[in-house]
Amino acid sequence: MAAQMIVLVFCVAAVAALPADTVISKLNDGPRYQYVSSGEGPKLVDTWLTSSSMARTARYAPDTENVYHLFTRQNPTISQPMLLGVPSLIAANFDPSRSTVVLIHGWSSSATSDFVVNLVPRILAAADVNVIAVDWSAGAYEPNYYSVVANNVPLSGSSIGSFIFWLNLSTGASIATYHVIGFETGAHIAGLVGRSLGGLIPHITALEPPRPGFNLNSNAFLSTDGIFTEAMHTNAGVTGLVQPVADVDFYPNGGTTMAGCRWWDWECSRDRAYQYLGESILTGGFTGVLCESLLEATSGSCESEETLNMGGLTAKFGSSGIYYLTTNEQSPFSTG
Ligand SMILES: *[C@@H]1O[C@H](CO)[C@@H](O)[C@H](O)[C@H]1NC(C)=O
């Protein structure tokens, strides 16, 4: 006991002895403090890496700390948690012959977020699948955004990829049966999961991929991360990326301020992404019109005859392009 006390006091003293929190590097050339959407709403974040945050993130160990919560029609409300590399925890209800939908939450969030709570019952109502809600909250609550983007996002992405690969080795569940859905920072993680598995995941959906730290970042979502990739932009240019990143990119209501949300309420527009997806899974709709350019999509002036439905659980193999649609202000959001 006494020895532990001495060690603890020593550590505190060592930190206190640092002259200042040294800036080690910068995420990009933009301003140091930028707005990023999180599970607790938009936050003004530090995009510079400091010595104190580097020490904290070095402790994030996704291989042991990420938890994989399985939900199925046999257990729609109480999860069966799994851990990478622990055979005794392979969930009894995991059926390798079913398709698997993986949900990845965003920054400052967890597997109990509204994104997961909204989608799990809708997915299970529509399809008899395994739903795995990844909990990477051990890395998601890091307050220094630089550390999240540069360290925890890529670490989590490759660790989730390892989990899917390990589950294949342990149960025979084929990677060709997966649909990975990521929201907010989790959208970029979803891409990295697919990339770590050689781009062989058939279906990846990026819901409102964030912009700060991901412009020109090699860890940002890429259309090649899966066989069919789809992105939904609902707060583009504010907290979200503006440019298309997937095979198919939807810009509902022009992509920035969603119908029924006030222009300053980023959280409202951002959260529409999983609300639209949840509704599309149950009742379809959300018919998008093909645009000739991003400008056409953001200004809502697309006039093509070609259409494609946004969302759903079925991959639209072979489709590509930028699409625009309008929505209702409240649920049901689809106008047809
Ligand atoms: C996974 O397991 C099955 C056997 O059930 C196998 O056919 C498949 O090739 C494995 N690998 C991947 C990458 O899915």
The ligand as an SDF file (V2000), in Angstrom:
LIG
                    3D

 14 14  0  0  0  0  0  0  0  0999 V2000
  -14.7230  -17.2180  -43.8100 C   0  0  0  0  0  0  0  0  0  0  0  0
  -15.2440  -18.5030  -43.5740 O   0  0  0  0  0  0  0  0  0  0  0  0
  -15.7900  -19.2070  -44.6700 C   0  0  0  0  0  0  0  0  0  0  0  0
  -16.0830  -20.6000  -44.2170 C   0  0  0  0  0  0  0  0  0  0  0  0
  -17.3250  -20.6510  -43.6510 O   0  0  0  0  0  0  0  0  0  0  0  0
  -14.9040  -19.1830  -45.8720 C   0  0  0  0  0  0  0  0  0  0  0  0
  -15.5870  -19.7440  -46.9850 O   0  0  0  0  0  0  0  0  0  0  0  0
  -14.4500  -17.7900  -46.1810 C   0  0  0  0  0  0  0  0  0  0  0  0
  -13.6080  -17.7520  -47.2710 O   0  0  0  0  0  0  0  0  0  0  0  0
  -13.7680  -17.2130  -44.9430 C   0  0  0  0  0  0  0  0  0  0  0  0
  -13.0600  -15.9850  -45.1980 N   0  0  0  0  0  0  0  0  0  0  0  0
  -13.5840  -14.7810  -45.4440 C   0  0  0  0  0  0  0  0  0  0  0  0
  -12.5680  -13.7380  -45.7200 C   0  0  0  0  0  0  0  0  0  0  0  0
  -14.7570  -14.5040  -45.4540 O   0  0  0  0  0  0  0  0  0  0  0  0
  1  2  1  0
  1 10  1  0
  2  3  1  0
  3  4  1  0
  3  6  1  0
  4  5  1  0
  6  7  1  0
  6  8  1  0
  8  9  1  0
  8 10  1  0
 10 11  1  0
 11 12  1  0
 12 13  1  0
 12 14  2  0
M  END
$$$$
